[in-house]
Amino acid sequence: MNINSLPPLYHPFKEIEIGTNRLVDGEVLFSLSDNVPLLIGVNGSPRVWLSIPADPKGKTWQTLVRDNKSLNPTVTVKVNGNTVTIDTPDGIVLKVRKENERLVKVQQINLRPFGINIHGNESSLTVMNSNLSGNMFVGAKVMVGIGDK
């Protein structure tokens, strides 16, 4: 997904908590150049979009999950009430839980199987070998941007 053309059905939560960090009034957690690997939207249970690099240089990207629907037979999306889990043969890559209509918490994230060095849980977040903790990002379109635009 491109940062400049997010899906029309995507509406971000008011707050996203990941590790001990919080994005408030933002749009996306991460961007790699102009590509967005993950979106977590609000509408009932969390709505998730997941895209990954389709080539080693990350020039082209492919969507694995679109609005909680897997587009790849090796990727499973489980929606259980307010929790969405995305599982692959390499294990769980994402688990998010809606706390209320404003707040979603990322309980587990591991994008390393896709060549994206982002991983964490409710108490820690590591992005490109840097640990982020206790940060609040308010009004940022992107919480963490990596690479050239």
C-alpha positions as CSV (number, residue, x, y, z in Angstrom):
1,M,0.0,0.0,0.0
2,N,1.2,3.5,-0.8
3,I,1.1,6.1,1.9
4,N,-0.6,8.5,-0.6
5,S,-3.4,6.1,-1.6
6,L,-4.6,4.3,1.5
7,P,-7.7,2.1,1.1
8,P,-11.0,4.1,1.2
9,L,-12.5,1.7,3.8
10,Y,-9.6,2.4,6.2
11,H,-10.4,4.6,9.2
12,P,-7.7,4.8,11.8
13,F,-8.4,4.4,15.5
14,K,-8.1,7.5,17.6
15,E,-5.3,5.8,19.5
16,I,-3.0,2.9,18.8
17,E,-0.8,1.4,21.5
18,I,2.2,-0.7,20.5
19,G,4.8,-1.7,23.0
20,T,4.6,1.1,25.5
21,N,4.2,3.7,22.7
22,R,1.1,5.4,21.6
23,L,0.0,7.0,18.3
24,V,-2.8,9.5,18.9
25,D,-4.7,11.2,16.0
26,G,-2.3,9.6,13.5
27,E,-2.8,7.6,10.3
28,V,-0.1,4.8,10.1
29,L,2.3,3.1,12.5
30,F,5.1,2.5,9.9
31,S,6.2,3.5,6.5
32,L,9.1,2.1,4.5
33,S,9.8,4.8,1.9
34,D,6.3,5.4,0.6
35,N,5.0,1.9,1.4
36,V,2.8,1.0,4.4
37,P,3.1,-2.6,5.6
38,L,0.4,-2.4,8.2
39,L,-2.9,-0.6,8.8
40,I,-5.2,-1.2,11.7
41,G,-8.6,0.4,11.2
42,V,-11.8,0.8,13.3
43,N,-15.3,-0.5,12.5
44,G,-16.5,-3.2,14.9
45,S,-13.6,-5.5,15.4
46,P,-10.2,-4.1,14.3
47,R,-9.8,-4.2,10.5
48,V,-6.3,-5.1,9.3
49,W,-4.4,-4.6,6.0
50,L,-1.0,-6.2,5.7
51,S,1.4,-5.7,2.7
52,I,4.9,-7.0,2.2
53,P,7.8,-6.4,-0.2
54,A,7.4,-8.6,-3.3
55,D,11.1,-8.4,-4.3
56,P,14.3,-8.2,-2.3
57,K,14.8,-4.5,-2.9
58,G,11.2,-3.6,-1.9
59,K,10.4,-1.9,-5.2
60,T,7.1,-3.7,-5.5
61,W,4.8,-4.7,-2.8
62,Q,2.0,-7.3,-2.5
63,T,-1.0,-7.3,-0.2
64,L,-1.3,-10.4,2.0
65,V,-4.4,-9.3,4.0
66,R,-7.1,-6.8,2.9
67,D,-9.7,-5.8,5.4
68,N,-9.2,-8.9,7.5
69,K,-9.3,-11.2,4.5
70,S,-6.3,-13.3,3.6
71,L,-5.2,-13.1,-0.1
72,N,-2.6,-15.8,0.4
73,P,-3.3,-19.5,1.3
74,T,-0.5,-19.7,3.8
75,V,-1.8,-16.7,5.8
76,T,-4.7,-17.2,8.2
77,V,-6.7,-14.3,9.7
78,K,-8.7,-15.1,12.8
79,V,-11.3,-12.7,14.2
80,N,-12.4,-13.5,17.7
81,G,-14.6,-10.8,19.1
82,N,-12.4,-7.7,19.5
83,T,-9.2,-9.6,18.7
84,V,-7.6,-10.1,15.2
85,T,-4.7,-12.6,14.8
86,I,-2.7,-13.1,11.6
87,D,-0.8,-16.4,11.5
88,T,1.7,-17.8,9.0
89,P,3.8,-20.9,8.8
90,D,6.5,-18.9,10.6
91,G,4.1,-18.1,13.5
92,I,1.9,-15.2,14.6
93,V,2.9,-12.0,12.8
94,L,0.2,-9.8,14.3
95,K,-2.3,-9.9,17.2
96,V,-4.4,-6.8,18.0
97,R,-7.2,-6.2,20.4
98,K,-9.7,-3.4,20.4
99,E,-10.0,-2.0,23.9
100,N,-12.8,0.5,23.1
101,E,-14.0,2.5,20.1
102,R,-11.0,4.9,20.5
103,L,-8.2,2.5,21.4
104,V,-6.6,-0.6,19.9
105,K,-3.6,-2.4,21.4
106,V,-1.0,-4.4,19.4
107,Q,-0.4,-7.4,21.6
108,Q,2.1,-9.0,19.2
109,I,3.9,-8.0,16.0
110,N,6.6,-9.8,14.1
111,L,7.2,-8.6,10.5
112,R,10.7,-10.2,10.3
113,P,9.5,-13.2,8.3
114,F,8.7,-10.7,5.5
115,G,12.1,-9.0,5.6
116,I,10.8,-6.1,7.7
117,N,12.8,-5.7,11.0
118,I,9.8,-4.7,13.2
119,H,8.8,-6.8,16.1
120,G,7.4,-6.5,19.6
121,N,4.7,-7.2,22.2
122,E,2.7,-5.2,24.7
123,S,5.8,-4.2,26.6
124,S,8.4,-3.6,23.9
125,L,8.8,-2.5,20.3
126,T,11.9,-2.9,18.2
127,V,12.2,-1.1,14.8
128,M,15.4,-1.7,12.8
129,N,17.3,-2.7,16.0
130,S,16.2,0.3,17.9
131,N,14.0,-0.1,21.0
132,L,11.2,2.3,21.3
133,S,9.4,2.7,24.7
134,G,7.2,5.3,26.4
135,N,6.8,7.5,23.4
136,M,3.6,9.4,22.5
137,F,3.2,10.6,18.9
138,V,0.3,13.1,18.5
139,G,-1.0,14.1,15.1
140,A,1.7,12.4,13.2
141,K,0.7,10.9,9.8
142,V,3.4,8.3,10.3
143,M,4.7,7.1,13.7
144,V,8.0,5.7,12.4
145,G,9.2,6.2,8.8
146,I,12.1,4.2,7.4
147,G,14.0,4.9,4.2
148,D,13.7,7.5,1.5
149,K,10.4,9.0,0.5
